[in-house]
């Protein structure tokens, strides 16, 4: 049996609850993009679940979402800023000049709500690493939340799984000898 197939067996039998981080940091949907970026840097993370002021889970946001927003074309960014302004003030921006002026400080004007993904992809606590890996690959994401009774109780990242692999392969190679 080659090490690759042995490691797949090991991963399939390894539960996400054994590997997940239970310290899940959340961000609020009303935070500015600047505050979000500072939060990611301070905590050395690249994504987090998004909660509303009543602590209801409303989405997920990552560093990629920040980069996508900052590098989007002017029309896309302008529309996001227009929605943000309308959501926060209840009125539409009067002129294109006002929008351009306001957009110069988009990181402090726009909120997490404008850039987050509303779909939260998760696996249950009784899932195994193989299920978590497949979910990440199918959805092209780098982390998956672990839920129990519809509440997030942990997180497993692709890096967590990769950190487990060398040990699994090393153990398997020694056992095969």
N, C-alpha and C positions, 0 to 999 in steps of 0.2 A: 504494500500500500504506500503510495507516495505521500509526502508531507502535506500537499495541498488537500487531498481528500481527507486526511486525518484531521487537519485543522477545521474543515467544514463540519465534520462530525462533532468536534469539540465546541464550535460556535453554536451549532444547532442545539446542543444540550446546555448551553450557558444561558441563564435567564437575565433579562434586562434589569430586574430588581437587584441582582447581585453586582451590577456594574454601574448603574445610574448614579448620578449626583443628585442628592436630595436637597441641596441648597440651590433652589431655582430663583434667580433674581428676575423680578418683573419690572416693566416700565409702564408709565401711565400714558394713555393715548393723547393727553393734552400737553405733554412735554414738547418743547421745541426740538428741532433736529439737532441744534447745537448742544442742548442739554443731553440728548440721547447719545451723541458722539462722545461727549465727555464721560458719560456713564459707562459706555463700552470700554473706553480707554482705562478709566480708573479701575474697573473690575476685571480687565483683561479677558473680556468675552466678546463674541461676535454676533450674538443674537439673543433675543429674549421674548417671552410671551408679553402681550400687551393687555393691560387691564383698564377698565373704565373707572371713574371716580367711585362707583359703588362696588369695586373689586370684581366685577364680572369680567371674565375672559372674553376679549373681543378680537384678538388677532395675534400676529407674530411679526417681529421686525428684526432685520439683520443689517450688518454693515453693508451688504450688497444693496439693500434698499436705499441706503443713504447715497452710495455711489451712483446708483441708477438715477436718483432724483437730481443730484448735483450735475450729472453729465447728460441729462435729458435735453432735448431741443427746446428752444425758447417757447414754442406754442404749448408743449406739454407742461413745462414748468409754469407758464403763465396761467394755464387752466387750473392746475393744482393750487397755485397761490390765490386765484380768484375764488375757488371753492373754500379755501381756508379762510379768507377774508369774509366771505358771505356767511360761513358757519359761525365765525366768532363775533361778527357785528350785526348780522341779520340784514345787511344791505350789500348791494353789488358795488364794486369799485366803479366810480363815475367815469374815469377816462383811462385811456391806454397809458398816458403819462404817469398817472397815479400808480398804476399797476407796475410800471417799469421802476419807478422810484421805490415802491415798497419791496419789489423783488430783489433789489440790491442787497438786502439783508435777509434773504430767504431762509437762512439757517436759524434765524431768530424769529422769523415771521411764521413759518410753516410748522405744523405739528406732526407728531408720530402718526396720528390718525390718517394724514394725507399720504403717507408712504408705506404703511403697514400692509401685510397680506391679511385678509379677514379669515382665511381658512387656516385653522390650526390642525396640523397633522400629528397624530399621536398613535401610540401603541399601548396596550394594557400592561399592567404589572406582571401578568402571567405569560407574556410574550417572551420569546427567546431572541438572542442576538441575530440569528439568521432572519427572523421576521423584521426586526428593526432595520437591519441592513437592506433588506429588500424594499421596505417602505421608503427609506432614504433614496435609494437608487430610482425607484419608480416615480418619485416626486421631485427628483433632482434637488434635494435639500441636504444640509450638512448636520442637522440635528433633528431629533425626534423627541417629543415630550412623552412622558410616561404618565398614564392616567389611571385613577382608581375611582370608581363612582363619579365619573365625569369631572374630577378635579385633578389638576396637575400635581403629581407627587414627586416627580423627578425628571431628569433629562439625560439622554444618551447622545453623544456626538459621534461623528465619524472618527474623530481623533481618539475618543475613548475606545472604540472598537479596534482601531489600528494598534493602539497601545497594548491591547490584549493579544493580538495575533502573534507577535514574536515569541511571547512566552508559550503560547499554545503550540506553535510550530516547533520551538525548541524542545518542549516536553515530548511531543509526538516523535521527533527525530530520535531522541534518546530511548524512548520506549520501543521504537522499531528496530533498534540495534541489538 
